């Protein structure tokens, strides 16, 4: 019987482990993107009330896309934004999805500016949402953007203090404060009184920009904050039996065609409504696998994996080239 050198056996063992891990990763990727539940987010519903989701940045774009799919799945929604007319138009479009004469509290709106709202204004708005028949069981931290004086894509050396604060306020400070205000409500009462699925959910949208983006340094940094915030919150909630029924999941989008991202978007990128639908339908798969973050669109998942495995030189070249194209496309465009 042939014998093999221990080094060869060790290398063969390592190779087998690598192959098995790769096969497992591929199978998980395919199952995650191809298999979705018949009734998404069922565990976040309630038996004797209509469960609701509070969605920030919900008057357009990804936030509205998520709201649309939640309404289709039988949830009530609270749309939070800072443009009253746009909010009402979005709410009206959702009521059409429900059908004739929807209950008045099924689609609600809250007008708050993430950049300027005070803690007192936020608390007052949250307190006003207390409706036993429409309990909030899902918080979607979606609001974000790059609210700086034009041009939007520029070096950090040109940022005034107000630009820095505006990006932090809109993308990080507001969501951290709002989550702290909503968590006691999401944690809720006695588990037996919750009924239905009995669980609650915090969805936090980050961005592929969390890797570090030239000409959008502050934006990318706040998206890295979002990512760490959501993952840290997930581990904190899971560590205590009194809060382990609240799930926290980070969503990491790549390029999505939306109101705020409509120039030099790569071909094949999902539209805001397609992406919102994918987010809602993929949450159960990600939470069930114990993931702290997910790429709801398959192409974004592939792109994220490639960014992890390539060397820094290749990563920097790719990110800089892509952001450079977007910078040229947006230079000269005034922010409304």
Secondary structure, 3 states (H helix, E strand, C coil): CCCCCHHHHHHHHHHHHHHHHHHHHHHHHHHHHHCCCCCCCHHHCCCCCCCEEEEECCCCHHHHHHHHHHHHCCCEEEEEECCHHHHHHHHHHHHHHHCCCCCCCCEEEEECCCCCCCHHHHHHHHHCCCCHHHCEEEEEECCCCCCCCCCCCCCHHHCCHHHHHHHHHHHHHHHHHHHHHHHHHHHCCCHHHHCCCCCEEEEEECCHHHHCCCCCHHHHHHHHHHHHHHHHHHHHHHCCCCCCCEEEEEECCCCEEECCECCCCCCCCEEHHHHHHHHHHHHHHHHHCCCCEECCCHHHHHHHHHHHHCCHHHHHHHHHHHHHHHHHHHCCCCCC
